[in-house]
Amino acid sequence: MDEPFARIPAPRQPTSNRMVDTIRGQRHKFVLIPLMQKHTRWFDAGPVSIGVEARALGESAERMVRGPSIHVCSADRRTEYIRFDVFGTVLHYHYVLNDCDHNILWGYDPDTNGPMIPWACNALRERLPTMLRNAGAERLAADVEQQGWDTSVLDAVAKAATEALAPRPDDLERAREGFAWMRKWKDVHPQFNTVEGDEV
């Protein structure tokens, strides 16, 4: 667990320690837990890179969640703009607002939209510039529109994400490692995974 965080926002105390509820377009005033590079497969696609992280979190088999996080980042992989979290009981995705270290959370409804991985890949194929603009990445969105991007990677992204859904022998080990990673992030970024009174 000695992998460093690339960037840590200035710490501040949240006004509440209530855990977040997934609702429609909820703004959260914290930075998402950084991805773990060693559990992430990268797919370069021109002006963007997509990382598929095989995420697991939990201290016991009974309380463990696991599955893929799909990270849409800059070509150099340093800045994240969109994240799809396909694990746990509440599937969701985020717009990452780098200018203010916030994110906007949207719940995903599989009953209406079907399985999330194909939906996410189709959303990227059809709507990436719009989604980037929702994350405040106007310049990158314009680059995608003007230069195009390599959508052919989306088949491999979907395959890697689907593989991350399947049980693995090291699930519990990765879950405990992921939980420790999350707590390490919380130590340096205390507002992580909390909401304030005006955010609901």
C-alpha positions as CSV (number, residue, x, y, z in Angstrom):
1,M,0.0,0.0,0.0
2,D,2.9,2.4,-0.7
3,E,1.5,3.6,-4.1
4,P,1.5,7.4,-3.9
5,F,-1.5,9.6,-4.7
6,A,-0.7,11.8,-7.7
7,R,-2.5,14.8,-6.3
8,I,-4.2,15.6,-3.0
9,P,-6.7,18.5,-2.7
10,A,-6.3,20.9,0.3
11,P,-8.0,19.1,3.3
12,R,-11.0,20.6,4.9
13,Q,-13.5,19.3,7.4
14,P,-16.9,18.4,6.1
15,T,-20.0,19.8,7.9
16,S,-21.5,16.3,8.1
17,N,-20.2,12.8,8.1
18,R,-23.4,11.3,6.6
19,M,-22.6,8.9,3.8
20,V,-23.8,9.9,0.4
21,D,-27.1,8.8,-1.1
22,T,-27.2,8.2,-4.9
23,I,-29.7,10.6,-6.4
24,R,-30.2,12.3,-9.7
25,G,-27.4,14.8,-10.4
26,Q,-26.1,15.2,-6.8
27,R,-23.1,17.5,-6.5
28,H,-20.5,16.3,-4.1
29,K,-17.7,18.6,-2.8
30,F,-15.0,16.1,-2.7
31,V,-12.5,14.3,-5.0
32,L,-13.2,10.7,-5.8
33,I,-10.9,8.0,-4.5
34,P,-8.0,7.7,-7.0
35,L,-7.8,4.6,-9.1
36,M,-5.3,1.9,-8.3
37,Q,-2.9,1.7,-11.2
38,K,-1.9,-1.9,-10.6
39,H,-5.5,-3.0,-11.0
40,T,-6.2,-0.9,-14.1
41,R,-5.9,-1.8,-17.8
42,W,-5.5,1.2,-20.1
43,F,-6.8,1.7,-23.6
44,D,-5.4,4.7,-25.5
45,A,-7.9,6.3,-27.8
46,G,-6.3,9.5,-29.2
47,P,-7.2,12.6,-27.1
48,V,-8.5,10.4,-24.3
49,S,-7.5,7.2,-22.5
50,I,-9.9,4.8,-20.9
51,G,-8.9,2.8,-17.8
52,V,-10.8,-0.2,-16.6
53,E,-10.1,-0.9,-13.0
54,A,-10.9,-4.2,-11.4
55,R,-12.1,-2.6,-8.1
56,A,-12.9,-4.4,-4.9
57,L,-13.7,-2.9,-1.5
58,G,-14.5,-4.4,1.9
59,E,-13.0,-5.9,5.0
60,S,-14.9,-9.2,4.9
61,A,-16.4,-11.5,2.3
62,E,-19.9,-10.6,3.6
63,R,-19.4,-6.9,3.1
64,M,-17.3,-6.9,0.0
65,V,-18.3,-5.2,-3.3
66,R,-16.4,-5.7,-6.5
67,G,-16.6,-4.9,-10.1
68,P,-15.3,-2.5,-12.8
69,S,-14.7,1.2,-12.6
70,I,-14.4,2.7,-16.1
71,H,-12.3,5.9,-16.0
72,V,-12.3,8.4,-18.9
73,C,-9.1,10.4,-18.7
74,S,-6.8,12.7,-20.6
75,A,-4.5,11.1,-23.1
76,D,-1.6,11.3,-20.6
77,R,-3.9,9.6,-18.0
78,R,-3.3,12.3,-15.4
79,T,-6.8,13.9,-15.4
80,E,-10.1,12.1,-15.0
81,Y,-13.3,13.5,-16.4
82,I,-15.9,10.7,-16.3
83,R,-16.2,7.6,-14.1
84,F,-18.6,4.7,-14.4
85,D,-18.9,2.5,-11.2
86,V,-20.4,-0.9,-12.0
87,F,-20.4,-2.5,-8.5
88,G,-22.4,-2.6,-5.3
89,T,-26.1,-2.4,-5.0
90,V,-26.3,1.1,-6.5
91,L,-24.7,1.4,-9.9
92,H,-23.7,5.0,-10.7
93,Y,-21.5,7.3,-12.7
94,H,-19.7,10.6,-12.0
95,Y,-18.8,13.8,-13.8
96,V,-15.4,14.9,-12.3
97,L,-15.2,18.7,-12.0
98,N,-11.5,19.3,-11.8
99,D,-11.7,23.1,-11.6
100,C,-13.3,23.0,-8.2
101,D,-12.4,19.4,-6.9
102,H,-16.1,18.4,-6.9
103,N,-18.0,15.6,-8.7
104,I,-21.6,15.2,-9.8
105,L,-23.1,11.8,-9.1
106,W,-25.9,10.1,-11.2
107,G,-27.5,6.9,-10.2
108,Y,-28.0,4.3,-13.0
109,D,-31.3,2.4,-13.5
110,P,-30.6,-1.1,-15.0
111,D,-34.3,-1.9,-15.0
112,T,-34.9,0.8,-17.6
113,N,-31.5,0.9,-19.4
114,G,-30.3,-2.7,-19.2
115,P,-26.8,-3.8,-18.2
116,M,-24.6,-0.9,-17.4
117,I,-21.4,-1.8,-19.2
118,P,-22.9,-1.9,-22.8
119,W,-24.8,1.3,-21.9
120,A,-21.7,3.1,-20.7
121,C,-19.7,2.1,-23.8
122,N,-22.5,3.2,-26.1
123,A,-22.8,6.5,-24.2
124,L,-19.1,7.1,-24.8
125,R,-19.4,6.1,-28.4
126,E,-22.3,8.4,-29.1
127,R,-22.1,11.2,-26.5
128,L,-18.5,11.6,-25.4
129,P,-18.1,15.4,-26.2
130,T,-21.4,16.2,-24.4
131,M,-20.3,14.2,-21.4
132,L,-16.9,15.9,-21.3
133,R,-18.6,19.3,-21.4
134,N,-20.7,18.2,-18.4
135,A,-17.4,17.6,-16.7
136,G,-16.2,21.1,-17.6
137,A,-13.7,19.8,-20.2
138,E,-14.7,22.1,-23.0
139,R,-11.3,22.1,-24.7
140,L,-11.0,18.4,-24.7
141,A,-14.6,18.0,-26.0
142,A,-13.7,20.3,-28.9
143,D,-10.6,18.2,-29.6
144,V,-12.6,15.0,-29.7
145,E,-15.1,16.6,-32.1
146,Q,-12.4,18.1,-34.4
147,Q,-9.8,15.2,-34.3
148,G,-12.2,12.3,-33.5
149,W,-11.2,9.5,-31.2
150,D,-10.5,5.8,-31.5
151,T,-13.9,4.2,-30.6
152,S,-12.6,0.8,-31.7
153,V,-11.1,0.4,-28.1
154,L,-14.6,0.2,-26.7
155,D,-15.0,-3.5,-27.5
156,A,-11.9,-4.2,-25.5
157,V,-13.1,-1.8,-22.7
158,A,-16.4,-3.7,-22.5
159,K,-14.6,-7.1,-22.5
160,A,-12.2,-6.0,-19.7
161,A,-15.1,-4.5,-17.7
162,T,-17.2,-7.7,-18.1
163,E,-14.2,-9.8,-16.9
164,A,-13.9,-7.6,-13.8
165,L,-17.5,-8.5,-12.9
166,A,-16.6,-12.2,-12.5
167,P,-15.4,-13.6,-9.2
168,R,-11.7,-14.1,-8.8
169,P,-9.7,-16.1,-6.2
170,D,-8.0,-12.9,-5.0
171,D,-11.3,-11.0,-4.5
172,L,-11.1,-10.7,-0.7
173,E,-7.4,-9.8,-0.7
174,R,-8.1,-7.0,-3.3
175,A,-11.1,-5.9,-1.3
176,R,-9.1,-5.4,1.9
177,E,-6.4,-3.7,-0.1
178,G,-9.0,-1.4,-1.7
179,F,-10.5,-0.6,1.6
180,A,-7.1,0.3,3.0
181,W,-6.5,2.5,-0.1
182,M,-9.9,4.2,0.5
183,R,-9.1,4.8,4.2
184,K,-5.7,6.2,3.2
185,W,-7.4,8.6,0.9
186,K,-9.9,9.6,3.6
187,D,-7.0,10.4,6.0
188,V,-5.6,13.0,3.6
189,H,-8.9,14.1,2.1
190,P,-11.4,14.0,5.0
191,Q,-14.4,15.3,3.1
192,F,-14.3,12.2,0.8
193,N,-17.6,10.3,0.7
194,T,-19.5,12.8,2.8
195,V,-22.2,15.3,1.8
196,E,-23.0,18.7,3.2
197,G,-26.5,20.1,4.0
198,D,-26.9,21.9,0.7
199,E,-25.8,19.1,-1.5
200,V,-28.9,16.8,-1.2
